[in-house]
């Protein structure tokens, strides 16, 4: 187990000598403090086969076709195109 020694909240491990059974290894545990926080999330969905789904697919395909993919020479340019496509889908 590797812990950052400068963080007091993580410097609370326990060595369980009596948990080793027949092994020559000893179990270690650590309690990692977490902050109780509510994260609101929204799930967007489209009913399969609906007119909304058909329109969404048409918009995404049209936007995808408009992307300039003639200059995909390296990973950076590919990542840019993928990011642009993700933005298109998110906005549709």
N, C-alpha and C positions, 0 to 999 in steps of 0.2 A: 504494500500500500504506500503510495507516494502522496504526501500532504504538504501543502505550502506552510512552512513553519511560522511564517509571519502573520498568519491569519488565526487569531485566537479561537474564533468560532469553529474552525475545522480541526483544532488541536485538542480533540476530545475523544481519541480512539481508545478502545478497550482491547486488551490482549486476553483471550480466553484460554488459559493454559489447560483447563479441565475439559475442553471440547475437542481435544486432538485425537481421542480414541487410539487407534493403532497406527496412526500416521505420525511422522516426525514434524509435521507442519502444525502451526497453531492458527486458529481462526482469529481474525481481527474484525471488529465492528466499529463503525463511526456513525454518529447521529449528525446529519447535515440539517441545519436549521433552514426552514423555508418561511417565506412570508405568505400569510393567507391573503389571497387577492382574487377577486372575481374578475374573470376575463369574459366579457360579453362577445359572443360571436354570432354571426348571421350565416345561415346556410341558404344559398339561393339554389333553386331547382326549377327545372322546366319539365312539365309533364311530357313523357315520351309519346311521340306521335301527334302532338298538338301542333296547331298552327304557329304558336310561339316558338316551338322547337325548330320547325321548318324554316322560319324567318331567321332565327339565330344562326343556324347552319349556313344559310345562304349568305348572311352578312359576314360570317367568319371566312367562308371560302372566297368571297369577293375581296375581302381585305387581305387575305393570304396571297391571292394572285397579284395584288398590287405591290407586294414587297419586292424590293430590288435585290435579287439573289445572284446577280451576275458577277459580283465581286467577292465571292466566298473563298478567300485565299488562305485564311488562317483561323485559328480558334477564336480569336478576338472578334473577327467579323461575323463568324457563326453565332457567337454569344450575343452579339448585337441584334442580329436577325431574330433569334429566339426570344430575346427580351422584347423586341418590337411586337412579335406575334403574341406574346403573353399579354402585353398592354392592350392589343386589339381585342383579344378574347375577354379581358377584364372589363373593357368599356362596352362591349356588345350586350 
